[in-house]
């Protein structure tokens, strides 16, 4: 988990407690990305007295990709089988980690597993956001849509032991760049078709996800890996191109489109 100056104290503490209350006990690593709210800092210092909460602090903001990579560098020094992501404002269900560990234990061919999620906090939130569960479907799907809800994913640590990290040259799309890198390396994906995380939205979420700059970065990334993964088709080119339009549509249109997916 990474925290930065815009994070909300109550949301953060709720997110942290949802991980501390897991049925499968896990160690929690937090990256403090630059100056943050004093209340959040106090909570981190307080919780770090527990035997399973650790933190790393940067005096300046370095961004999500570098923050997560710093944590990965620290984590691989220990003998963990799996590494899970979590955001500082979402809520993991108490059995999330237990179910993902069980899934990876039973499916040795899968490198990354995500879950469905329940969205809340905005008028356009989906009661259940579901993604494909089969690797081949996810591979095709990833060309024009994100294959995972990022804060739901759990990785095999072996991925990172082999040197893989979040790409730091893809601002605003670091998670998408990582999924493509892993697919290109032959890693297999899956999702558990069960809501194991409550994903917090607000009315400005879609606007923050948009913007022409982000759209161009994403367009180039998707076109590049459509070619690399040999998933070239007229349909995929049209779907990727349509994502550019998504980034410049009015907010009310975006919300209607989001709810209709």
C-alpha angles and dihedrals in degrees: 000000000000126000129195140173098284096055120117118238097220093045091049095050090047091051092048093048091050088061095043090053096055117135086226107056113232138177114249124215120192127190115207102210105203126304113355139176110297091229091057091046090052091050092051092049090048096048092044087072086074116091094242105044119086134170141194122201132209118193091214132043109261101171134250100286094052091042092054092044090054089054092047090052088054096043097052089062086072130064101255122150095200140026122202130198124225133175125224096242105038130089123232116208113243094251097044098104093040092054095045093048089049091050094051091045089056097041108051092173094063118090100180129027127186132176141223115264142208113233122212142165101059138071091243096048116136117231088218124012108200128189131185115285102199119085096227091050091048092049091055093040093052092068092073105010135038110264095211143038092237100222091051098060129112121192134199105247089226088076090065095037086064091057104263115147138167107281109251095197095069105074115196092010103058094129093050090048090053093051090052092047091052093047090050089053091053100254117154126231137204141169129213107231094225131094105249097155136046107222115209119221134172132199091267096051096100092047090052090050091051135063130120094256092057090043093056093047091049093045093054092046094050094046091049094053095040084064096041093048091045093237095133116153139137088247093055093046090053093046092049091047091050089060088067089059090050090062095058103038121116115267096248091054092048091053093051091048092048093052092048095057 
